[in-house]
Amino acid sequence: MDNEIKTWLFDILQSIEEIESYFPKGEKKFKNFTEDIRTKRAVERNLEIIGEAVNRVLNKDGSIEISNARKIIATRNKIIHGYDKISEDIIWGIVVNHLPKLKEELKELMKD
């Protein structure tokens, strides 16, 4: 695998782990998320990084399979360009439901 692609995959994994670090002891509570503007903005920023890195990976090598890649990129675009319309519920759903799966997928990809 190309070194640039490895770097971008590492960036995605690092962003996921950073998001996880915002919730000590794995306690992901929606109320805590919505009441802490710094955590919300940090999560959004990391989702932007994830989306940009996925976009770069696909542009460099379209044969690499990342589940929901187009949705990840679309979410990045929505956060950046539609920042005033982004739903806390959607962001929270990504954090709780999708990032753990993406993390496992990346670990497998990076083994190669």
Secondary structure, 3 states (H helix, E strand, C coil): CCHHHHHHHHHHHHHHHHHHHCCHHHCCCHHHHHHCHHHHHHHHHHHHHHHHHHHHHHHHCCCCCCCCHHHHHHHHHHHHHCCCCCCHHHHHHHHHHHHHHHHHHHHHHHHC
